[in-house]
């Protein structure tokens, strides 16, 4: 069969399959064009899941009549310019778009109309492209001093086969909304509105650039709970800066859908960054729970390649280990600074569990002195005498936690401590403490488990991991590339108690393993480490296994539920929690305490 040259229309439709996969892809490309044009306001409308109509209007620089003709031609863009020597640099890209494919790709599979008035002055003009057929540029009416208005109708009408692969209208609407939210989170200084089928789905006013404005934008998109439970991230290393906000460990989710990552203002989905997030929270969350975070990486464009895929959602870093180490270190630093803090959602969930209940009337006659059952209780026939049981005063006496204080020191009332003063122990499992403005309920086993765990980790870091020599060293066969990666990390693995060496091409010899692991599967451990190194560049498997062992040992070595504690023991536990990092959650990410403010309790009883 002879080789044939494809016509331009067919080439454009083939290329459009990579650039415009669904309506949300078209919205993404058009919004990025508006942002590159310097827009401060972007308005989006979508009808019929985006298949019937998409409109993106902005107040950016706008396009002249000549620019409109070039804008719909393939590989024509204003975002790249030749260097002095005539070469085109693809390693220094500072704009969202640069390939010059979006508009011609959309125009090849839909009915595309663009009207614009340039900021530099002049009249407004418009152009129409239908199924790849380009119309003439002509004068147009345009509301506003400058900007562009791009309308897409009948998406994929020119490629009917693609329509069969579209999801439901509701699913496409949700994908468009999610894309707009990501762009809005990346650009807090730009106002966004989104209308779906004529209904306002999103309205975000412009915020001041900076951490406060970014947090306000994140709160508007992700909810007030994220704002109340977010930790500020701001770290820089070797020219790479990481900013943003990460949720407390107790503010976690069942999937990774609440993790948003941005590189130089570009929303991305990157396995390296997601792996770094998992590694940073591995010590605080169970494997089936995921943190919520919005992280922003800023680095020299030459240190990251965004020209990996036409959709520009994937990136590659020149130094992935630097980026991963920065993310893990910054997150762990922020988590350590949170101390014993737990998420506000814990208290909200506890309050939601309290409901006024109407109990059914009991069977049998009324007790002596009572007439009838009303509103869940017996109505007395006469006033009841007041009385107290022997020893009641002693049982309800105020419990004080006294510590030796210098004569000149100011004595602190225990209720002024962050976790207050212990007042009671309920069911030999929960400690009830009083603070100045509320109460705190502590799970004694979960809290002490975290305290023991942190002590064990500190001892392990200070003295290194004890090792046990194998009676017969074990040879593990791997792919040659995997074996080379593992052997290259031999020194780091030795610090974790795993001693290995090369054993010919494609094999690793294991001589010693961490004593904490006991009788472990050395071959399985090495293969897990090899997988971690190939995916994230770090030996997470061994670290996680050691941490799991420490967690198990801490669980068995901590105060058990059902053990009665003295007042001094309860207060000592509270004081140690206050000075121990991460004591707000146990080793599995569950909260160790719940704090209820007095105002919330009063609302439960109708006092407010």
C-alpha positions as CSV (number, residue, x, y, z in Angstrom):
1,X,0.0,0.0,0.0
2,X,1.5,3.4,-1.0
3,X,2.3,6.1,1.6
4,X,-0.2,9.0,1.4
5,X,0.1,12.5,2.7
6,X,-2.9,13.2,5.0
7,X,-4.9,16.4,4.4
8,X,-4.5,19.2,7.0
9,X,-8.1,18.7,8.2
10,X,-7.5,15.0,9.0
11,X,-4.2,15.9,10.7
12,X,-5.9,18.4,12.9
13,X,-8.6,16.0,13.9
14,X,-6.1,13.3,14.8
15,X,-4.1,15.8,16.9
16,X,-7.3,17.1,18.5
17,X,-7.8,13.6,20.1
18,X,-4.8,14.3,22.3
19,X,-5.4,17.9,23.1
20,X,-9.2,17.9,23.5
21,X,-10.2,14.6,25.1
22,X,-13.5,15.9,26.6
23,X,-15.3,19.2,27.2
24,X,-13.3,19.8,30.3
25,X,-10.1,19.7,28.2
26,X,-11.5,22.4,25.9
27,X,-12.4,24.6,29.0
28,X,-8.9,24.1,30.4
29,X,-7.2,25.2,27.1
30,X,-9.4,28.3,26.7
31,X,-9.0,29.3,30.4
32,X,-5.2,29.0,30.1
33,X,-5.3,31.2,27.0
34,X,-7.2,33.8,29.0
35,X,-4.7,33.7,31.8
36,X,-1.8,34.0,29.5
37,X,-3.5,37.1,28.0
38,X,-3.3,38.7,31.5
39,X,-7.0,38.4,32.3
40,X,-8.2,39.6,35.7
41,X,-11.7,38.2,35.2
42,X,-12.7,34.9,33.5
43,X,-16.3,33.9,32.8
44,X,-17.2,30.4,31.8
45,X,-20.5,29.0,30.6
46,X,-21.3,25.4,29.7
47,X,-24.5,23.9,28.4
48,X,-25.3,20.2,27.8
49,X,-22.2,19.0,29.7
50,X,-20.1,21.3,27.5
51,X,-21.0,19.3,24.3
52,X,-23.7,21.7,23.3
53,X,-22.0,25.0,24.1
54,X,-18.9,26.4,25.9
55,X,-18.2,30.1,26.4
56,X,-15.1,31.6,27.9
57,X,-14.9,35.4,28.1
58,X,-12.0,37.4,29.6
59,X,-10.7,40.9,29.9
60,X,-7.2,40.2,28.7
61,X,-5.0,41.7,26.0
62,X,-7.3,40.7,23.2
63,X,-6.5,40.0,19.6
64,X,-6.3,42.1,16.5
65,X,-7.7,41.1,13.1
66,X,-4.4,39.7,11.9
67,X,-3.8,37.8,15.2
68,X,-7.2,36.2,14.8
69,X,-6.2,34.6,11.5
70,X,-3.0,33.2,13.0
71,X,-4.6,32.1,16.2
72,X,-6.6,29.4,14.5
73,X,-3.7,28.1,12.5
74,X,-1.9,25.1,13.8
75,X,1.4,25.7,15.7
76,X,1.0,29.5,15.7
77,X,1.5,31.1,19.1
78,X,2.5,34.3,20.7
79,X,4.0,32.6,23.7
80,X,7.3,31.5,22.2
81,X,9.9,33.7,20.5
82,X,13.2,32.9,18.8
83,X,16.5,33.6,20.6
84,X,19.1,35.9,19.1
85,X,20.7,33.0,17.3
86,X,17.4,32.1,15.7
87,X,16.8,28.9,17.8
88,X,13.5,28.3,19.7
89,X,13.9,27.5,23.4
90,X,11.5,24.9,24.8
91,X,13.2,24.7,28.1
92,X,12.3,28.2,29.4
93,X,8.5,28.2,29.2
94,X,6.8,30.7,31.6
95,X,3.3,30.6,30.1
96,X,0.5,28.1,30.5
97,X,0.3,27.4,26.8
98,X,3.0,27.3,24.2
99,X,2.3,24.6,21.6
100,X,-0.2,26.6,19.4
101,X,-2.6,23.6,19.2
102,X,-5.6,24.4,21.3
103,X,-7.7,26.6,19.1
104,X,-7.1,24.8,15.8
105,X,-7.7,21.5,17.5
106,X,-11.0,22.7,18.9
107,X,-12.0,24.3,15.6
108,X,-11.3,21.0,13.8
109,X,-13.9,19.1,15.8
110,X,-16.5,21.8,16.7
111,X,-18.0,25.1,15.6
112,X,-15.6,27.7,17.0
113,X,-16.2,31.4,17.0
114,X,-13.8,34.0,18.4
115,X,-14.5,37.7,18.9
116,X,-12.0,40.1,20.4
117,X,-11.0,43.7,20.9
118,X,-7.3,44.4,21.5
119,X,-6.2,46.4,24.5
120,X,-3.8,48.4,22.3
121,X,-6.8,49.9,20.6
122,X,-8.9,49.4,17.5
123,X,-12.2,47.8,16.5
124,X,-13.5,44.4,17.5
125,X,-13.3,41.6,15.0
126,X,-14.5,38.0,14.9
127,X,-13.7,34.7,13.1
128,X,-15.6,31.4,12.7
129,X,-14.1,27.9,12.2
130,X,-16.4,25.0,11.5
131,X,-15.0,21.4,11.4
132,X,-11.6,22.8,10.4
133,X,-13.0,25.1,7.7
134,X,-11.9,28.7,8.4
135,X,-14.1,31.6,7.7
136,X,-13.2,35.2,7.0
137,X,-12.3,37.8,9.7
138,X,-15.0,40.5,10.0
139,X,-16.1,43.3,12.3
140,X,-18.0,42.3,15.4
141,X,-19.9,43.8,18.3
142,X,-18.0,43.4,21.6
143,X,-19.0,44.3,25.1
144,X,-16.2,45.7,27.2
145,X,-13.1,47.8,26.5
146,X,-10.9,44.8,25.6
147,X,-10.5,41.1,25.9
148,X,-11.7,38.0,24.0
149,X,-14.9,35.9,23.8
150,X,-14.5,32.3,22.6
151,X,-17.6,30.2,22.0
152,X,-17.5,26.5,21.2
153,X,-20.7,24.8,19.9
154,X,-21.5,21.2,19.0
155,X,-18.2,19.8,20.3
156,X,-17.1,16.7,18.4
157,X,-19.9,17.0,15.8
158,X,-17.2,16.5,13.2
159,X,-16.0,13.3,14.9
160,X,-19.2,11.5,15.8
161,X,-17.3,8.4,17.0
162,X,-15.8,10.5,19.8
163,X,-19.3,11.3,21.1
164,X,-19.9,7.6,21.9
165,X,-17.1,7.7,24.5
166,X,-18.4,10.7,26.4
167,X,-19.7,10.1,29.9
168,X,-23.1,11.3,31.2
169,X,-23.9,15.0,31.0
170,X,-23.7,15.2,34.8
171,X,-20.2,13.6,34.8
172,X,-19.0,16.1,32.1
173,X,-20.4,19.0,34.1
174,X,-18.5,17.8,37.2
175,X,-15.3,17.5,35.2
176,X,-15.7,21.1,34.0
177,X,-16.4,22.4,37.5
178,X,-13.3,20.5,38.8
179,X,-11.1,22.0,36.1
180,X,-12.3,25.5,36.8
181,X,-11.7,25.0,40.5
182,X,-8.1,23.9,39.9
183,X,-7.4,26.9,37.7
184,X,-9.0,29.2,40.3
185,X,-6.9,27.7,43.1
186,X,-3.7,28.3,41.0
187,X,-4.6,32.0,40.3
188,X,-6.2,33.6,43.4
189,X,-5.7,37.2,41.9
190,X,-8.1,36.4,39.1
191,X,-11.9,36.4,39.5
192,X,-13.8,33.4,38.1
193,X,-17.5,32.7,37.4
194,X,-18.9,29.4,36.1
195,X,-22.5,29.0,34.9
196,X,-23.8,25.5,34.0
197,X,-27.0,25.3,32.0
198,X,-27.8,28.8,33.1
199,X,-27.3,28.2,36.8
200,X,-24.5,29.9,38.7
201,X,-22.2,27.0,39.9
202,X,-19.2,29.1,41.0
203,X,-18.5,32.7,41.8
204,X,-15.1,33.7,43.1
205,X,-13.9,37.2,43.5
206,X,-10.3,38.2,43.1
207,X,-8.1,37.9,46.2
208,X,-4.9,39.7,47.1
209,X,-1.8,37.8,46.0
210,X,0.0,36.1,48.9
211,X,-0.7,33.4,51.6
212,X,-3.8,35.1,53.0
213,X,-5.4,35.6,49.7
214,X,-4.5,32.1,48.6
215,X,-6.0,30.6,51.8
216,X,-9.2,32.6,51.2
217,X,-9.5,31.3,47.7
218,X,-8.9,27.7,48.9
219,X,-11.6,28.2,51.6
220,X,-14.0,29.4,48.9
221,X,-13.3,26.3,46.7
222,X,-12.6,23.6,49.3
223,X,-14.7,24.8,52.1
224,X,-14.3,26.5,55.4
225,X,-13.2,23.3,57.1
226,X,-10.1,23.1,55.0
227,X,-9.2,26.7,56.1
228,X,-9.7,25.9,59.8
229,X,-7.6,22.7,59.6
230,X,-4.8,23.8,57.2
231,X,-1.1,24.2,58.0
232,X,0.9,26.9,56.2
233,X,3.8,25.5,54.1
234,X,6.6,27.8,53.0
235,X,10.1,26.3,52.5
236,X,12.8,26.9,49.9
237,X,15.8,24.8,49.0
238,X,18.4,25.2,46.2
239,X,16.2,27.6,44.2
240,X,13.0,25.6,44.6
241,X,10.2,27.0,46.7
242,X,7.3,25.2,48.1
243,X,4.3,27.1,49.4
244,X,0.7,26.2,50.1
245,X,-1.4,24.6,52.8
246,X,-1.7,21.0,54.0
247,X,-4.4,19.5,56.3
248,X,-3.9,18.1,59.7
249,X,-3.6,14.3,59.8
250,X,-7.0,14.0,61.6
251,X,-8.5,16.0,58.7
252,X,-8.1,13.2,56.1
253,X,-10.0,11.7,53.2
254,X,-10.8,8.3,51.8
255,X,-9.1,9.0,48.5
256,X,-6.5,11.3,47.0
257,X,-9.1,13.5,45.3
258,X,-8.4,16.4,47.7
259,X,-4.7,16.7,46.8
260,X,-4.0,19.6,44.5
261,X,-0.5,20.2,43.1
262,X,0.7,23.2,41.0
263,X,4.0,23.8,39.3
264,X,4.7,27.4,38.4
265,X,1.0,28.1,38.4
266,X,0.1,25.1,36.3
267,X,-2.2,22.4,37.8
268,X,-0.5,19.0,37.3
269,X,-1.0,15.4,38.2
270,X,2.4,14.0,39.0
271,X,3.3,10.6,40.6
272,X,6.4,11.9,42.1
273,X,4.5,14.7,44.0
274,X,1.8,12.3,45.1
275,X,4.3,9.8,46.3
276,X,6.0,12.6,48.3
277,X,2.7,13.5,49.9
278,X,2.2,9.8,50.8
279,X,5.7,9.6,52.3
280,X,5.3,12.7,54.4
281,X,2.1,11.5,56.0
282,X,3.0,7.8,56.2
283,X,3.8,8.2,59.9
284,X,0.4,9.7,60.7
285,X,-2.2,8.1,58.5
286,X,-3.5,4.6,57.9
287,X,-2.8,3.3,54.4
288,X,-6.4,3.7,53.3
289,X,-6.6,7.4,54.4
290,X,-5.2,10.3,52.4
291,X,-4.3,13.9,53.4
292,X,-5.9,17.0,51.9
293,X,-3.4,19.5,50.5
294,X,-2.9,22.3,48.0
295,X,0.8,22.7,47.3
296,X,2.5,25.2,44.9
297,X,6.0,24.6,43.5
298,X,7.9,27.6,42.1
299,X,11.2,26.9,40.3
300,X,13.3,28.0,37.3
301,X,11.4,26.8,34.2
302,X,14.6,25.2,33.0
303,X,14.5,22.8,35.9
304,X,11.1,21.4,34.8
305,X,9.9,20.0,31.5
306,X,6.3,20.7,30.8
307,X,6.5,19.5,27.2
308,X,5.8,15.9,28.1
309,X,2.2,15.5,26.8
310,X,0.0,17.8,24.7
311,X,-2.4,18.1,27.6
312,X,0.4,19.6,29.7
313,X,-0.8,17.9,32.9
314,X,2.4,15.9,33.4
315,X,5.8,17.3,34.1
316,X,9.3,16.0,34.6
317,X,11.9,17.5,37.0
318,X,15.6,17.8,36.3
319,X,16.3,16.9,39.9
320,X,13.3,14.8,41.2
321,X,15.1,13.9,44.5
322,X,15.5,17.6,45.4
323,X,11.8,18.2,44.8
324,X,10.6,15.2,46.7
325,X,12.9,15.9,49.6
326,X,11.7,19.4,49.8
327,X,8.0,18.3,49.9
328,X,8.6,15.6,52.5
329,X,10.7,17.9,54.7
330,X,8.4,20.9,54.5
331,X,5.3,18.9,55.3
332,X,6.9,17.1,58.2
333,X,8.2,20.4,59.5
334,X,4.7,21.8,59.4
335,X,3.2,18.7,61.0
336,X,5.8,18.9,63.8
337,X,4.9,22.5,64.4
338,X,1.2,21.6,64.8
339,X,2.1,19.9,68.1
340,X,-0.9,18.2,69.7
341,X,-3.4,20.1,67.5
342,X,-6.3,18.0,66.1
343,X,-8.8,19.0,63.4
344,X,-11.9,21.0,64.2
345,X,-14.0,18.4,62.4
346,X,-13.4,16.0,65.3
347,X,-15.4,18.3,67.6
348,X,-18.1,18.9,65.0
349,X,-18.5,15.2,64.5
350,X,-18.8,14.7,68.3
351,X,-21.4,17.4,68.6
352,X,-23.4,15.9,65.7
353,X,-23.6,12.7,67.7
354,X,-25.6,14.4,70.4
355,X,-29.3,14.4,69.6
356,X,-32.3,15.0,71.7
357,X,-33.9,11.7,72.2
358,X,-37.5,10.8,73.1
359,X,-37.5,7.6,75.1
360,X,-40.6,5.3,75.0
361,X,-42.5,5.0,78.3
362,X,-41.4,2.1,80.4
363,X,-43.7,-0.7,81.2
364,X,-45.1,-1.2,84.7
365,X,-46.5,1.1,87.3
366,X,-45.2,4.6,88.1
367,X,-42.5,4.7,90.8
368,X,-43.5,6.1,94.2
369,X,-43.7,9.9,94.2
370,X,-44.1,10.2,90.4
371,X,-47.3,10.5,88.4
372,X,-46.7,10.2,84.6
373,X,-44.0,9.8,81.9
374,X,-43.6,13.0,79.9
375,X,-40.9,14.1,77.4
376,X,-38.7,11.1,78.2
377,X,-38.9,11.4,82.0
378,X,-41.2,10.9,85.1
379,X,-43.2,13.8,86.3
380,X,-43.0,14.1,90.1
381,X,-46.3,14.5,92.1
382,X,-44.5,16.5,94.8
383,X,-41.3,18.3,95.2
384,X,-38.4,15.9,95.8
385,X,-36.1,16.4,98.8
386,X,-32.6,17.3,98.2
387,X,-30.0,14.8,99.5
388,X,-26.4,13.6,98.9
389,X,-24.9,10.2,99.2
390,X,-22.1,9.6,101.7
391,X,-18.8,10.4,100.2
392,X,-20.3,12.4,97.3
393,X,-18.5,15.5,98.2
394,X,-15.1,13.7,98.2
395,X,-15.9,12.1,94.9
396,X,-16.8,15.4,93.2
397,X,-14.0,17.4,94.8
398,X,-11.8,19.4,92.5
399,X,-8.8,17.4,91.3
400,X,-5.6,19.5,91.2
401,X,-2.4,18.5,89.5
402,X,0.4,19.9,91.6
403,X,4.0,20.1,90.4
404,X,6.9,21.5,92.4
405,X,7.3,25.1,91.5
406,X,10.0,27.6,92.6
407,X,8.7,30.0,95.3
408,X,9.1,32.9,92.8
409,X,7.3,31.2,90.0
410,X,3.8,32.0,89.0
411,X,1.4,29.1,89.8
412,X,-0.6,28.1,86.7
413,X,-4.1,27.0,87.2
414,X,-4.3,23.5,85.5
415,X,-7.5,24.6,83.6
416,X,-5.3,27.1,81.8
417,X,-3.2,24.4,80.1
418,X,-4.2,23.7,76.5
419,X,-5.7,20.3,77.5
420,X,-6.9,21.5,80.9
421,X,-7.1,19.7,84.2
422,X,-8.3,16.1,84.6
423,X,-11.7,15.8,86.3
424,X,-12.7,12.2,85.8
425,X,-12.1,8.9,84.1
426,X,-15.1,7.4,82.3
427,X,-15.3,3.6,81.7
428,X,-11.6,3.3,82.6
429,X,-11.0,4.4,79.0
430,X,-11.7,8.1,78.5
431,X,-10.2,11.0,80.5
432,X,-12.5,14.0,80.9
433,X,-10.6,17.3,81.4
434,X,-11.8,20.9,82.0
435,X,-10.3,23.8,80.2
436,X,-11.0,27.5,80.8
437,X,-13.7,27.6,78.0
438,X,-14.8,24.0,77.5
439,X,-14.0,20.3,78.1
440,X,-11.6,17.8,76.5
441,X,-12.3,14.1,76.2
442,X,-9.1,12.0,75.7
443,X,-8.8,8.4,74.6
444,X,-6.1,7.3,77.1
445,X,-4.9,4.3,75.0
446,X,-4.7,6.1,71.7
447,X,-3.0,9.1,73.3
448,X,-0.4,7.1,75.2
449,X,0.2,4.9,72.1
450,X,1.3,8.0,70.2
451,X,3.5,9.2,73.1
452,X,5.3,5.8,73.3
453,X,5.7,5.7,69.5
454,X,7.3,9.1,69.4
455,X,9.7,8.1,72.1
456,X,10.7,5.0,70.3
457,X,11.3,6.9,67.1
458,X,13.5,9.4,68.9
459,X,15.6,6.6,70.4
460,X,15.8,4.9,67.0
461,X,17.0,8.2,65.4
462,X,19.5,8.8,68.1
463,X,21.2,5.4,68.3
464,X,20.5,4.0,64.9
465,X,18.7,0.8,64.1
466,X,20.0,-2.4,65.7
467,X,20.9,-5.1,63.1
468,X,20.9,-8.8,63.1
469,X,23.2,-10.8,60.8
470,X,21.7,-13.5,58.6
471,X,23.1,-17.0,59.2
472,X,23.1,-17.5,55.5
473,X,23.2,-14.3,53.4
474,X,20.3,-14.2,51.0
475,X,20.7,-13.5,47.3
476,X,17.8,-11.6,45.7
477,X,17.5,-11.6,41.9
478,X,16.3,-8.3,40.3
479,X,16.2,-6.6,37.0
480,X,19.8,-5.2,36.4
481,X,18.5,-1.6,36.5
482,X,16.6,-2.3,39.7
483,X,19.6,-3.9,41.3
484,X,21.8,-1.0,40.4
485,X,19.3,1.5,42.0
486,X,19.1,-0.5,45.2
487,X,22.9,-0.9,45.5
488,X,23.3,2.8,44.9
489,X,21.3,3.4,48.1
490,X,23.3,0.9,50.2
491,X,24.7,3.5,52.6
492,X,21.2,4.9,53.3
493,X,19.8,1.4,53.8
494,X,22.6,0.5,56.2
495,X,21.6,3.4,58.4
496,X,18.1,1.8,58.5
497,X,19.6,-1.5,59.5
498,X,19.7,-3.3,56.1
499,X,23.2,-4.2,54.9
500,X,23.4,-5.2,51.2
501,X,26.0,-5.4,48.5
502,X,26.1,-6.1,44.8
503,X,26.3,-9.8,43.8
504,X,26.9,-9.7,40.1
505,X,24.6,-8.2,37.5
506,X,21.0,-8.2,38.5
507,X,21.5,-9.6,42.0
508,X,21.7,-8.2,45.5
509,X,23.2,-9.9,48.5
510,X,21.5,-9.3,51.9
511,X,23.8,-9.7,54.9
512,X,22.0,-8.0,57.8
513,X,18.4,-6.9,58.4
514,X,16.8,-4.6,61.0
515,X,16.4,-6.4,64.3
516,X,13.0,-4.7,64.8
517,X,11.6,-6.7,61.9
518,X,12.5,-10.1,63.5
519,X,12.3,-13.0,61.1
520,X,11.5,-11.0,57.9
521,X,11.1,-11.8,54.2
522,X,14.4,-10.3,53.0
523,X,13.7,-11.0,49.4
524,X,10.2,-9.4,49.5
525,X,11.6,-6.4,51.4
526,X,14.3,-5.8,48.7
527,X,11.8,-6.0,45.9
528,X,9.5,-3.5,47.7
529,X,12.4,-1.2,48.1
530,X,13.3,-1.6,44.4
531,X,9.7,-0.7,43.5
532,X,9.8,2.4,45.8
533,X,13.1,3.5,44.2
534,X,11.8,3.1,40.7
535,X,8.7,5.1,41.5
536,X,9.8,7.8,44.0
537,X,13.5,7.6,44.3
538,X,13.4,6.7,48.0
539,X,13.4,3.5,50.1
540,X,10.0,4.0,51.6
541,X,9.2,0.3,52.1
542,X,11.9,-0.2,54.8
543,X,11.0,3.0,56.6
544,X,7.3,2.2,56.6
545,X,8.0,-1.3,57.9
546,X,10.1,-0.1,60.7
547,X,7.5,2.5,61.6
548,X,4.8,-0.2,61.5
549,X,6.8,-2.3,63.9
550,X,7.4,0.7,66.2
551,X,3.6,1.4,66.0
552,X,2.8,-2.2,66.9
553,X,5.3,-2.2,69.8
554,X,3.9,1.1,71.0
555,X,0.4,-0.2,71.0
556,X,1.4,-3.1,73.2
557,X,3.5,-0.9,75.5
558,X,0.9,1.8,76.1
559,X,-1.8,2.3,78.7
560,X,-4.6,0.0,77.8
561,X,-8.3,0.8,77.8
562,X,-9.8,-0.5,81.0
563,X,-7.0,0.5,83.3
564,X,-7.9,2.9,86.2
565,X,-5.7,6.0,86.4
566,X,-5.1,8.3,89.3
567,X,-5.6,12.0,89.0
568,X,-1.8,12.5,88.9
569,X,-1.4,9.9,86.1
570,X,-4.2,11.5,84.0
571,X,-2.7,15.0,84.4
572,X,0.8,13.8,83.6
573,X,-0.6,12.2,80.4
574,X,-2.2,15.5,79.4
575,X,0.9,17.5,80.1
576,X,3.1,15.1,78.0
577,X,0.6,15.3,75.1
578,X,0.9,19.1,75.1
579,X,4.6,18.9,74.5
580,X,4.7,15.9,72.1
581,X,4.4,16.5,68.4
582,X,1.6,14.8,66.5
583,X,-0.2,13.7,69.8
584,X,-3.5,14.9,68.3
585,X,-3.8,11.7,66.4
586,X,-2.9,8.1,67.1
587,X,-0.5,6.1,64.9
588,X,-3.4,5.3,62.5
589,X,-4.6,8.9,62.0
590,X,-7.6,8.7,64.4
591,X,-8.0,11.6,66.9
592,X,-6.7,11.1,70.4
593,X,-8.9,13.8,71.9
594,X,-12.1,15.8,71.3
595,X,-12.4,19.4,72.5
596,X,-15.9,20.8,73.0
597,X,-16.2,24.5,73.6
598,X,-18.6,25.7,76.4
599,X,-20.6,27.7,73.9
600,X,-21.2,24.5,71.8
601,X,-22.3,22.6,74.9
602,X,-24.7,25.4,75.9
603,X,-26.2,25.3,72.5
604,X,-26.9,21.6,72.9
605,X,-29.0,22.4,76.0
606,X,-30.7,25.4,74.5
607,X,-28.9,28.0,76.6
608,X,-27.8,29.9,73.5
